[in-house]
């Protein structure tokens, strides 16, 4: 999808809202506690850190993700959202005849701390998030090929990949609460 289409979709979502016939009070509709599932697509790109590998062209790889979360929102706009997500990571590098690819399946535990800025007269918000996280690699492979060597494929293990790592996620997102038959559904992008 081109960036133009993505930006137009975001603008349409931001401008759409349920029309209320009476005075709307966001705090009456915003749920303080929520649990749910999370799904989406992540675009990953891995790059080698040594300057010697600058000659390689890197490409972005799409991976699906699926997980669960628990959400607590305070009336002041602060929120705590721990989540456990299963997803993929990887990329491919190429230079002339040499091709190198990595693909992995990961389990990620994040403890999101959020601050929501609510849009007046709606249940939508833009939020800032900071989250410490723990990631573990469950499996995957590394593949190498060139004109001289047909193809080598090796499973990921402790000898060629950090199986456990800690990280910090900092970013922003947008969420919108949909009320359908007195049930809350959150549509979000981060």
N, C-alpha and C positions, 0 to 999 in steps of 0.2 A: 504494500500500500504506500502510495506516495505521501509525503508529508503534507501536501496541500489537502488531500482528502481527510487525513487524520485531524488536521486543525479544524476543518469544517465540521466534522463529526463532534468534536469537543465543544465548539461554539454552539451547535444545535442543542446539545445536552445541557449546557450552561443556561441557555435561554428558555428551555422548556420547563414547565412546572405545572402542577395541579392547580386549578383555579378553585379558590374557596369563596363561598358566598357570604360568609361571616368573617368577622375579624380573626385573623390567624395568629395564634400564639405558638411559636416554634417549640417552646419548652414543654407544652402539653403533648406534642407529637413525638418529640425526640425520646427514644428509649434509652434508659440508663444502662441496661444490661442486654447483651445479645450474644448468641453463639451461632456459628454457622460454618459453611464450607466456603472455600476460596478456590477459584480456578482462573486460569489465564494463560497467556503466552509470554515467555520472556525471551528477549533477544540477547544472546551472549557473544562475547568476543574475548578471546584470550590472546595475550601478546607476550612474547618472550622479552625479558627485561634487559638482556645484554645488547650493547650497541652493535655487536657483530651480526645480529639477526635483523637489522633494519632493512635488509634487502628483501625480506619476505613480505609478501602481500597477505594481509589477514582478511578473512571474510566472516561476517556475522552469521550465526546459526540460530534458528528458532527452535524453542523447546516448549512443550506443554508443562503446566504445573498444576498440582492439586493439593489441597490442604484443608485444615480446620483452624478456627480462631475463636477466641473469647474476647468480648469487648465490654469495657466499662467506661461510660462517658459521664463526666461531671457536668453540672449545669454551667460552670464557668468556662467550659470549652476544652478542658484537659481530658485526655483519654488514655487508657492503658489497654493494649491489645496484644496479648501473647498469641503467637501462631506457629503451627507446625506445617511445613510445606515440603512435598516431594516434587522434585523437578529435575531438569537436565541442565547441563552446562557443557560447553565445548566450542570448538572453532576449528578452522582449517587454515593452514599457511601454505603458500606456494611461492616458488622462485624458479623460473625457467622449467626444468624437467623434474624438480624435486617437489613432492607433495607430502605434507605432514598434517594429520588430523587427530583430534582428541575428542572423545565424547564420554560423558560421565553422568551417572544418576546420583543425585544428592538429596539428603534430608537436612532441612534447615529449620532451626528453632530460633525465632526472633521475639524479643520482648519490646514491642513498639511503645514508645512514649510520644503522644501526639498533642498538638494544640490546634483546635479547630477555630476558624474564623467563619462564622455563619453568615450567609447571605440573607438580608432582611426579607421577611415574609415568606421564607421557604424553609425546607428541611435540608437544604444543600449546604455544604461547607467546603472550604479550601483548608487544608491542614498541612502543618509542618510535622515531620516525624524524625525521631532519632531512635535507633534501636541497636543494642548490643545483640550479637547473634552467635550461634554455634552451628557449624556445618560439618557434616560427615559424608564422605564419599562411599556409596554402597556398591558401586561397580562401574565398569566402563572399559574402554579400550583406547589404545594409541596405535595409529596406523602410519606407516612410512612407505613411500614408493618413489622410484625414480626410473630413468631409462636403463640404468645399469642393474638395479635390483628390482625384481618384479613387484613384490609387495611383502611387507612385514607387518604383522598385527600382533599386539601384545596386550593382555589384560592388565588393567590398572591394579597396582598393589602398593604396599608400603615402600617398596624399593624404588618406585618411580613417581609417587604422588603423595602429598600430605593427606592422610585419610581424615584427620580431624583438624579443624582450624577455627579460630575465633575471628569475628569481624565486627565492624560497626557500619550500620547503614544510616545515611542521612539523606533526606529528600523531602519532597512535598507531594501532595495528592489532592484528589477531589472526591467527595462522596455525596451521594444523594439517597435519602431514605424514601422508599416507595411504600405507601400504605395500601395494601390489597386485602380486603376482607378482614380488617383490623389486625393484620399481620404486617410486620416490618420486613422489608427487603432492602438491602443496601447494594447500590451499584457504585463501584469505586474504581478509580484509576490512580496508579502511584508511579 
